[in-house]
Amino acid sequence: MKIVIVGDGKVGYLLTQLLCKEEHEVVVIDNDAEVLAELQKTLDVAIVQGNGATVDVQREAGVQDSDLLIAATSGDEINLLCCVVAKLLGCKHTVVRVRNPEYDQQIDFLRKNLGLSLAINPEKAAAREIFRLLQFPSFLKRDSFAGGRVELVEWKLPPTSALVGKKLGEISDTLRANALICAVDREGVITIPDGSFVLEPGDRVTVSADSAKLVNLIHNLKLDARPVKNVMIIGGGRIAVYLAAMLTNSKVDVTIIEQDAQRCEQLSAYLPEVTILHGNGTQQDLLFAEGIRETDAVVTLTGMDEENLIVSMFANSMGVPKTITKINRIEYVGVLNHAGLDTLVSPKMLVADEIMRYVRAVYETGTGSVHKAGQTGTVETLYRIVNGKAEALGFTVPQEGKYLGVPLSELHFRSNILLASIIRAGKVIVPKGADVMQPGDSVVVITTSDHAIASITDIFLPGSLI
């Protein structure tokens, strides 16, 4: 695909990296000549300097012949205008990043009337991710597939876990929850395991499970099942507003500590049911005074990564059962996940993952052909897991294909590919060799990130379906 990205900030750069890795033709537009020059030193992309919202600059970038334009500048209005101009020039698909809550409230209207293909609010996406994690605080990461019928969850194995020392082929009686361990992160080395793989203390395991059986899974593995009843949020930005609203609607007590007095007044008006405190959330005396030792969860959402990390580490040392840390510098996510922190959330990474899902949905690897988003057989859901070193993808099985009705044991899958779940008529199936795929099934596939899987046929060895 030919893809134009407007804005070479952190999100734009991350998207450029990911799209170049998958061999798309990428053009980047930005006002800053120095930023563009640095970009060309590291990535093989075309660049255009100028205002990406103007017709002349978009024409110079070839938007009129492009398959997709992604507007990822820091300004919502500029992003929206970029997409309007692109559609008028004939660009097939447009993706916009919108952060202002006022625009977010009318995003369906804007998408319909401006011809937007996809609109993403990074702060709202981050709040939704954090809220889902607080529902099951034992998990470090949690993603859903097939309309929520299948969950992909990650946790770290303690030395006392009943799974330690066992081969995966021997643990079905321990799990007893229609679940399958589908990825293991052992000190940064990612494995798509088979039945002979032996689990060790400290492994970060990713499990595909029937959503209806998550509570059973937690009980069977003796994970901490205490519900979160009160949450302390450090920082009162947009994510905090979205998250606090979700939590109070679920009858969770919320306290927000914010350093800016004017912002505290705004938060009090937005969130009348939330306790708003004016103060520096990094000060231990304030945290002690507000009962950090008795808090079920601490979420650090300031604009400074260093502050978020320090407060989260302090909360861990005080025995807070769950800490969630927002981080902007995504290059350190993998390192920090192994530094004793609980859960990290990156709004920028969430945006990039959602856009990459959309790109895969409209593009078929290997053929270079473009399809309508959501076409049967192409990617419908995509999550990067285990620090971005693996991917979990959701597909709907098409009506035709030489693999249909063939036992999985007789199909030839590419290396590091695991079929984690089959969902048929609302029932979740943990696949075994005798199982088959049928038209209309939803399937979840796990693979390492070196495979750019866009279509369900990409999971098979080339030539094996002839």
C-alpha positions as CSV (number, residue, x, y, z in Angstrom):
1,M,0.0,0.0,0.0
2,K,1.0,3.6,-0.5
3,I,0.5,5.3,2.8
4,V,1.0,9.0,3.7
5,I,1.6,10.0,7.3
6,V,1.1,13.6,8.4
7,G,3.1,14.4,11.5
8,D,6.4,12.8,12.5
9,G,6.0,12.9,16.3
10,K,6.2,9.8,18.5
11,V,3.1,8.2,17.1
12,G,4.0,9.1,13.5
13,Y,7.5,7.8,13.9
14,L,6.3,4.5,15.5
15,L,3.8,4.0,12.7
16,T,6.5,4.7,10.1
17,Q,8.7,2.1,11.6
18,L,6.0,-0.6,11.7
19,L,4.8,0.2,8.2
20,C,8.3,0.1,6.7
21,K,8.9,-3.2,8.4
22,E,5.9,-4.6,6.5
23,E,7.3,-3.1,3.3
24,H,4.6,-0.5,2.6
25,E,5.5,2.6,0.5
26,V,5.5,5.4,3.1
27,V,5.6,9.2,2.6
28,V,5.9,11.4,5.7
29,I,4.8,15.0,5.8
30,D,6.0,17.4,8.5
31,N,6.8,21.1,8.9
32,D,10.1,20.5,10.6
33,A,12.9,19.9,8.1
34,E,15.4,18.7,10.8
35,V,13.0,16.1,12.0
36,L,12.4,14.8,8.5
37,A,16.2,14.7,7.8
38,E,16.7,12.6,11.0
39,L,13.9,10.3,9.9
40,Q,15.5,9.6,6.5
41,K,18.8,8.6,8.3
42,T,17.1,5.7,10.0
43,L,14.2,4.7,7.7
44,D,13.7,4.3,3.9
45,V,10.8,6.7,3.4
46,A,10.0,9.6,1.2
47,I,9.5,13.0,2.9
48,V,7.7,16.2,2.1
49,Q,8.2,19.3,4.2
50,G,5.2,21.6,4.7
51,N,1.7,21.9,6.0
52,G,0.0,18.6,5.6
53,A,-3.5,20.2,5.6
54,T,-2.8,22.1,2.3
55,V,-3.7,20.8,-1.1
56,D,-0.3,21.6,-2.7
57,V,1.6,19.7,-0.1
58,Q,-0.7,16.7,-0.2
59,R,-0.4,16.6,-4.0
60,E,3.4,16.7,-3.7
61,A,3.2,13.7,-1.4
62,G,1.0,11.9,-3.9
63,V,-2.1,11.7,-1.7
64,Q,-4.3,11.6,-4.7
65,D,-2.8,8.2,-5.7
66,S,-2.5,6.8,-2.1
67,D,-4.4,4.0,-0.4
68,L,-4.3,5.6,3.1
69,L,-3.6,8.9,4.8
70,I,-2.9,8.9,8.6
71,A,-3.3,12.3,10.3
72,A,-1.2,12.1,13.5
73,T,-0.2,15.7,14.2
74,S,-0.7,17.2,17.7
75,G,-3.7,19.3,16.5
76,D,-7.1,17.8,16.2
77,E,-8.4,20.5,13.8
78,I,-5.4,20.0,11.5
79,N,-5.8,16.2,11.6
80,L,-9.5,16.5,10.6
81,L,-8.7,19.0,7.8
82,C,-5.9,16.7,6.5
83,C,-8.4,13.9,6.1
84,V,-11.0,16.1,4.4
85,V,-8.5,17.4,1.9
86,A,-7.2,13.8,1.3
87,K,-10.7,12.5,0.6
88,L,-11.4,15.3,-1.8
89,L,-8.1,14.5,-3.6
90,G,-9.2,10.9,-4.0
91,C,-7.3,9.0,-1.2
92,K,-9.1,5.7,-0.6
93,H,-8.9,5.6,3.3
94,T,-8.3,8.2,6.0
95,V,-7.4,7.7,9.7
96,V,-7.5,10.5,12.2
97,R,-6.2,10.9,15.7
98,V,-8.6,13.0,17.8
99,R,-7.9,13.9,21.4
100,N,-10.3,16.7,22.4
101,P,-13.2,15.2,24.4
102,E,-15.6,17.7,22.7
103,Y,-14.8,16.2,19.3
104,D,-14.8,12.7,20.7
105,Q,-18.5,13.2,21.7
106,Q,-19.4,13.8,18.1
107,I,-17.0,11.4,16.5
108,D,-19.7,9.3,14.8
109,F,-21.1,12.4,13.2
110,L,-17.7,13.5,12.0
111,R,-16.7,10.1,10.7
112,K,-20.0,9.8,8.7
113,N,-20.0,13.3,7.3
114,L,-16.3,13.8,6.7
115,G,-15.7,10.3,5.2
116,L,-13.3,9.2,7.9
117,S,-12.4,5.5,7.8
118,L,-11.1,5.4,11.4
119,A,-11.0,7.9,14.3
120,I,-8.9,7.2,17.4
121,N,-8.8,8.9,20.8
122,P,-5.6,7.8,22.5
123,E,-6.6,9.0,25.9
124,K,-9.9,7.3,25.8
125,A,-8.3,4.1,24.5
126,A,-5.8,4.2,27.4
127,A,-8.5,4.7,30.0
128,R,-10.5,1.8,28.6
129,E,-7.4,-0.4,28.7
130,I,-6.7,0.5,32.3
131,F,-10.3,0.0,33.3
132,R,-10.3,-3.5,31.9
133,L,-7.1,-4.3,33.8
134,L,-8.6,-3.1,37.1
135,Q,-11.5,-5.4,36.6
136,F,-9.1,-8.4,36.9
137,P,-6.1,-7.0,38.7
138,S,-4.1,-10.2,38.7
139,F,-3.5,-9.8,35.0
140,L,-0.7,-7.7,33.6
141,K,-2.4,-7.4,30.2
142,R,-5.8,-8.2,28.9
143,D,-7.2,-8.2,25.3
144,S,-10.5,-9.5,23.9
145,F,-11.5,-11.2,20.6
146,A,-14.7,-12.4,18.9
147,G,-17.0,-9.8,20.4
148,G,-15.6,-10.5,23.9
149,R,-16.0,-14.2,23.9
150,V,-12.3,-14.9,24.1
151,E,-9.8,-13.1,26.4
152,L,-6.0,-13.1,26.0
153,V,-4.5,-12.4,29.5
154,E,-1.0,-12.3,30.8
155,W,0.4,-12.8,34.2
156,K,3.7,-13.6,35.9
157,L,4.2,-17.0,37.4
158,P,5.2,-16.9,41.1
159,P,7.4,-19.7,42.5
160,T,4.4,-21.1,44.3
161,S,2.3,-21.5,41.1
162,A,0.9,-25.0,40.5
163,L,2.1,-24.6,36.9
164,V,5.8,-24.3,37.7
165,G,7.8,-27.3,36.6
166,K,5.1,-28.8,34.5
167,K,5.0,-29.4,30.8
168,L,2.2,-27.6,28.9
169,G,0.8,-30.9,27.8
170,E,0.2,-31.8,31.5
171,I,-1.5,-28.7,32.8
172,S,-5.1,-29.1,31.5
173,D,-6.3,-30.5,34.8
174,T,-4.7,-27.5,36.6
175,L,-6.2,-24.9,34.3
176,R,-9.7,-26.5,34.1
177,A,-11.0,-23.4,32.4
178,N,-11.1,-24.0,28.6
179,A,-7.8,-22.2,28.3
180,L,-4.5,-22.5,26.4
181,I,-1.0,-21.1,27.2
182,C,0.0,-19.6,23.8
183,A,3.1,-17.4,24.5
184,V,5.8,-17.3,27.2
185,D,8.2,-14.4,27.9
186,R,11.2,-15.7,29.7
187,E,13.7,-12.9,30.5
188,G,12.9,-11.2,27.2
189,V,12.9,-14.4,25.0
190,I,9.6,-15.1,23.5
191,T,8.4,-18.6,22.8
192,I,5.3,-19.9,21.1
193,P,5.3,-23.1,23.1
194,D,4.4,-26.7,22.3
195,G,3.2,-29.4,24.7
196,S,6.8,-30.3,25.8
197,F,7.6,-26.8,27.1
198,V,8.3,-26.6,30.8
199,L,7.2,-23.5,32.8
200,E,9.6,-21.8,35.2
201,P,9.1,-19.2,38.0
202,G,9.1,-15.7,36.7
203,D,7.7,-16.7,33.3
204,R,5.2,-14.1,31.9
205,V,2.6,-16.4,30.3
206,T,-0.1,-15.3,27.9
207,V,-3.2,-17.4,28.0
208,S,-6.2,-17.6,25.6
209,A,-9.3,-18.3,27.6
210,D,-13.1,-18.5,27.4
211,S,-14.2,-15.1,28.8
212,A,-17.0,-16.8,30.7
213,K,-14.4,-18.9,32.5
214,L,-12.0,-16.2,33.5
215,V,-13.2,-16.2,37.1
216,N,-12.7,-20.0,37.2
217,L,-9.2,-19.6,35.8
218,I,-8.3,-17.2,38.5
219,H,-9.7,-19.5,41.2
220,N,-8.0,-22.6,39.9
221,L,-4.6,-20.9,39.7
222,K,-5.1,-19.3,43.1
223,L,-4.5,-15.8,41.7
224,D,-5.5,-12.7,43.7
225,A,-9.3,-12.4,43.2
226,R,-9.9,-9.4,45.4
227,P,-12.0,-6.8,43.6
228,V,-10.7,-3.2,43.3
229,K,-12.9,-1.0,45.5
230,N,-10.8,2.2,45.6
231,V,-8.3,3.7,43.2
232,M,-5.8,6.5,43.6
233,I,-5.0,8.3,40.4
234,I,-1.9,10.6,40.2
235,G,-2.4,13.3,37.6
236,G,-5.6,14.8,36.4
237,G,-5.3,14.8,32.6
238,R,-7.7,13.5,30.0
239,I,-7.0,9.9,30.7
240,A,-7.9,10.5,34.4
241,V,-11.2,12.0,33.5
242,Y,-12.2,9.2,31.2
243,L,-11.0,6.5,33.7
244,A,-12.6,8.1,36.7
245,A,-16.0,8.3,35.0
246,M,-15.8,4.6,34.1
247,L,-14.8,3.6,37.6
248,T,-17.4,5.7,39.4
249,N,-20.1,4.2,37.1
250,S,-18.9,0.8,38.4
251,K,-19.2,2.0,42.1
252,V,-15.4,2.3,42.7
253,D,-14.2,5.0,45.0
254,V,-11.8,7.3,43.1
255,T,-9.3,9.9,44.4
256,I,-7.4,12.1,41.9
257,I,-4.3,14.0,43.0
258,E,-3.5,16.9,40.7
259,Q,-0.8,19.6,41.1
260,D,-2.5,22.4,39.1
261,A,-5.1,24.3,41.2
262,Q,-7.1,25.5,38.2
263,R,-7.2,21.9,36.8
264,C,-8.5,20.7,40.2
265,E,-11.4,23.1,39.9
266,Q,-12.2,21.8,36.4
267,L,-12.0,18.2,37.6
268,S,-14.4,18.9,40.5
269,A,-16.9,20.2,38.0
270,Y,-16.5,17.3,35.6
271,L,-16.4,14.6,38.3
272,P,-18.6,15.5,41.2
273,E,-18.4,12.0,42.7
274,V,-14.6,11.9,42.7
275,T,-12.4,13.2,45.5
276,I,-10.1,15.8,44.0
277,L,-6.9,16.7,45.9
278,H,-4.6,19.6,45.1
279,G,-1.1,18.5,45.7
280,N,2.1,16.9,44.4
281,G,1.4,13.2,43.9
282,T,5.1,12.4,44.1
283,Q,5.4,13.6,47.8
284,Q,5.4,10.6,50.2
285,D,3.8,12.6,53.0
286,L,0.8,13.4,50.9
287,L,0.5,9.8,49.7
288,F,0.7,8.5,53.3
289,A,-1.9,11.0,54.4
290,E,-4.3,9.9,51.7
291,G,-3.9,6.3,52.7
292,I,-1.8,4.8,50.0
293,R,-1.2,1.7,52.2
294,E,-4.9,0.9,52.2
295,T,-5.5,1.6,48.5
296,D,-6.4,-1.3,46.2
297,A,-4.8,0.3,43.1
298,V,-2.6,3.2,42.1
299,V,-2.7,4.6,38.6
300,T,0.0,7.1,37.6
301,L,-1.0,9.4,34.8
302,T,1.2,12.5,35.0
303,G,2.9,13.9,31.9
304,M,6.3,12.8,33.2
305,D,7.4,9.2,32.7
306,E,10.0,9.6,35.5
307,E,7.3,10.7,38.0
308,N,5.0,7.9,37.0
309,L,7.7,5.3,37.4
310,I,8.9,6.6,40.8
311,V,5.4,6.8,42.3
312,S,4.5,3.3,41.0
313,M,7.6,1.8,42.4
314,F,6.9,3.5,45.7
315,A,3.3,2.2,45.7
316,N,4.7,-1.3,45.0
317,S,7.0,-1.0,48.0
318,M,4.1,0.0,50.2
319,G,2.2,-3.2,49.2
320,V,-0.4,-1.7,46.9
321,P,-1.9,-4.8,45.2
322,K,-2.1,-3.2,41.8
323,T,-0.2,-0.4,40.1
324,I,-0.6,0.8,36.5
325,T,1.9,3.2,35.0
326,K,1.4,5.4,31.9
327,I,4.5,5.8,29.9
328,N,5.2,7.9,26.8
329,R,8.7,6.7,25.9
330,I,7.7,3.5,24.3
331,E,11.3,2.4,23.5
332,Y,11.7,1.5,27.2
333,V,8.5,-0.5,27.7
334,G,10.3,-3.9,27.3
335,V,13.0,-3.0,29.8
336,L,10.6,-1.6,32.4
337,N,8.3,-4.5,32.2
338,H,11.1,-6.6,33.7
339,A,12.1,-4.0,36.3
340,G,9.7,-4.9,39.0
341,L,6.8,-2.8,37.8
342,D,3.3,-4.2,37.5
343,T,1.6,-3.0,34.4
344,L,2.6,-0.4,31.8
345,V,0.2,1.4,29.5
346,S,1.3,3.5,26.5
347,P,-1.4,5.6,24.7
348,K,0.9,6.0,21.7
349,M,1.4,2.2,21.4
350,L,-2.4,1.6,21.7
351,V,-3.0,4.1,18.8
352,A,-0.3,2.5,16.7
353,D,-1.7,-1.0,17.3
354,E,-5.2,0.1,16.3
355,I,-4.0,1.7,13.1
356,M,-1.9,-1.3,12.2
357,R,-4.9,-3.5,12.7
358,Y,-6.8,-1.3,10.2
359,V,-3.9,-1.4,7.7
360,R,-3.8,-5.2,7.9
361,A,-7.6,-5.3,7.5
362,V,-7.5,-3.4,4.2
363,Y,-4.4,-5.0,2.8
364,E,-3.5,-8.6,1.9
365,T,0.1,-9.5,2.4
366,G,1.9,-10.8,-0.6
367,T,-0.6,-9.7,-3.2
368,G,-0.5,-6.0,-2.6
369,S,-4.2,-5.9,-3.1
370,V,-6.4,-3.5,-1.1
371,H,-9.8,-4.6,0.3
372,K,-12.6,-3.1,2.3
373,A,-11.9,-3.1,6.1
374,G,-13.4,-6.1,7.8
375,Q,-13.5,-8.3,4.7
376,T,-13.9,-11.9,5.7
377,G,-10.6,-13.7,5.9
378,T,-8.6,-10.5,6.7
379,V,-7.5,-9.2,10.1
380,E,-10.4,-8.0,12.3
381,T,-8.5,-7.7,15.6
382,L,-4.8,-7.2,16.2
383,Y,-2.9,-6.8,19.5
384,R,0.8,-6.7,20.0
385,I,1.6,-8.8,23.1
386,V,4.6,-9.7,25.2
387,N,6.2,-6.2,24.7
388,G,5.4,-6.1,21.0
389,K,7.5,-9.2,20.2
390,A,4.4,-11.3,19.3
391,E,1.0,-10.6,17.9
392,A,-2.5,-11.9,18.5
393,L,-4.9,-11.7,15.5
394,G,-8.6,-12.4,15.1
395,F,-10.1,-13.6,11.8
396,T,-13.5,-14.8,10.6
397,V,-13.1,-17.9,8.5
398,P,-14.3,-17.3,4.9
399,Q,-16.8,-19.4,3.0
400,E,-14.2,-20.9,0.7
401,G,-10.7,-22.3,1.3
402,K,-8.8,-25.6,0.8
403,Y,-8.1,-25.7,4.6
404,L,-11.8,-25.9,5.5
405,G,-12.9,-29.1,7.1
406,V,-9.3,-30.4,7.2
407,P,-8.1,-31.6,10.6
408,L,-5.6,-29.1,12.0
409,S,-3.0,-31.9,12.4
410,E,-3.0,-32.3,8.6
411,L,-2.5,-28.7,7.8
412,H,1.0,-27.2,7.3
413,F,1.3,-24.0,9.4
414,R,4.2,-21.6,9.2
415,S,6.8,-21.7,12.1
416,N,5.8,-19.9,15.3
417,I,2.1,-19.9,14.4
418,L,-0.4,-21.1,17.0
419,L,-4.2,-21.4,16.5
420,A,-5.2,-20.5,20.0
421,S,-9.0,-20.5,19.8
422,I,-11.9,-21.4,17.6
423,I,-15.3,-19.7,18.3
424,R,-18.3,-21.5,16.7
425,A,-21.9,-20.6,17.4
426,G,-20.9,-18.8,20.6
427,K,-18.9,-21.7,21.9
428,V,-15.1,-21.4,22.6
429,I,-13.0,-24.4,21.4
430,V,-9.4,-24.9,22.5
431,P,-8.1,-26.5,19.3
432,K,-6.7,-30.0,19.1
433,G,-5.3,-31.9,16.2
434,A,-8.6,-33.4,15.2
435,D,-10.5,-30.1,15.2
436,V,-11.3,-28.3,11.9
437,M,-12.1,-24.8,10.8
438,Q,-15.5,-24.2,9.3
439,P,-17.0,-21.2,7.4
440,G,-18.0,-18.4,9.8
441,D,-15.8,-19.5,12.6
442,S,-13.9,-16.8,14.5
443,V,-10.3,-17.8,15.2
444,V,-7.5,-16.3,17.2
445,V,-4.0,-16.8,16.0
446,I,-0.7,-16.1,17.9
447,T,2.5,-15.5,16.1
448,T,5.9,-13.8,16.6
449,S,6.1,-10.2,15.2
450,D,8.5,-11.2,12.4
451,H,5.4,-12.6,10.5
452,A,3.2,-9.8,8.9
453,I,-0.1,-11.8,9.0
454,A,-2.9,-9.9,7.1
455,S,-5.0,-12.8,5.8
456,I,-5.9,-16.1,7.3
457,T,-4.1,-17.9,4.4
458,D,-0.9,-16.2,5.6
459,I,-0.7,-18.6,8.5
460,F,0.0,-21.6,6.2
461,L,3.3,-22.5,4.6
462,P,3.5,-21.1,1.1
463,G,2.3,-23.6,-1.5
464,S,0.8,-26.0,1.1
465,L,-2.8,-25.2,0.0
466,I,-2.3,-25.8,-3.7
